[in-house]
Amino acid sequence: MYTNEDQKGWHFQLHAKTHIESWLIEEYHFINLAHKKDGSSVLEGRLPDLSAFYGVLLLLRDTGIDILSLKLKRCEYP
C-alpha cells in the first residue's frame, strides 16, 4: 500500500566545475547530465530520499569533482 510519503522526493540541480564523464553516472538513470561550453557540467534529477542524494555527493567527492552550486528542494512526484 502506498502513502503520500511514497510520492515525495527530492529534486536537485548541481553545477560542477569540471566536465563529468557520462559513464560515472550511467547507473543513475534518473539523473540528467549536461555539459556547458565553459567546461563545467550540470547534473539534475529527482531522488527518492536524502540517502540517495548523499550517495551522489559521495560519488562526486570520491572522484575529486568540485561543486560550484547546489539546489535541493522537496517535491512531490506527479
C-alpha positions in Angstrom: 0.0 0.0 0.0 1.3 3.4 -1.0 1.1 6.5 1.2 1.5 10.2 0.5 5.1 9.9 1.8 5.9 7.4 -1.1 5.1 10.1 -3.6 7.5 12.7 -2.2 11.1 13.0 -3.1 13.9 15.5 -3.7 14.7 17.4 -6.8 18.3 18.6 -7.2 20.4 20.6 -9.5 24.2 20.5 -9.1 26.7 22.6 -11.1 30.2 21.1 -11.2 33.4 22.9 -12.0 34.6 20.3 -14.5 33.4 18.0 -17.2 31.8 14.9 -15.7 32.1 11.8 -17.8 28.8 10.1 -18.6 30.0 6.7 -17.5 30.4 8.0 -14.0 26.6 8.4 -13.5 25.2 5.9 -16.1 23.8 3.7 -13.3 21.7 6.6 -12.1 19.0 6.6 -14.8 17.1 9.3 -13.0 19.9 11.9 -13.4 20.3 14.1 -16.4 23.8 15.3 -17.3 24.5 18.4 -19.4 27.9 19.8 -20.4 28.4 23.5 -20.7 30.7 25.3 -23.2 32.9 26.6 -20.3 33.9 23.0 -19.4 31.5 22.7 -16.4 28.7 20.2 -16.0 25.2 20.3 -14.7 23.5 17.3 -13.0 19.8 17.4 -12.4 17.2 14.9 -11.3 14.8 13.5 -8.7 15.8 11.3 -5.9 13.5 9.3 -3.6 15.2 10.3 -0.4 18.2 12.1 1.1 20.3 9.0 1.4 20.2 8.6 -2.4 21.3 12.3 -2.7 24.2 11.7 -0.3 25.3 8.8 -2.4 25.6 11.1 -5.4 27.5 13.6 -3.4 29.9 10.9 -2.1 30.5 9.7 -5.7 31.4 13.2 -6.8 33.6 13.7 -3.7 35.5 10.4 -4.2 36.2 11.3 -7.8 37.5 14.8 -6.9 34.8 16.8 -8.7 34.4 20.4 -7.3 30.9 21.6 -6.8 30.1 25.2 -7.8 26.5 25.3 -6.7 23.8 23.1 -5.4 20.0 23.4 -5.2 17.9 20.8 -3.3 14.1 21.0 -3.0 11.5 18.8 -1.5 8.9 17.9 -4.1 6.0 15.6 -4.9 6.1 13.2 -7.8 3.2 13.5 -10.3 
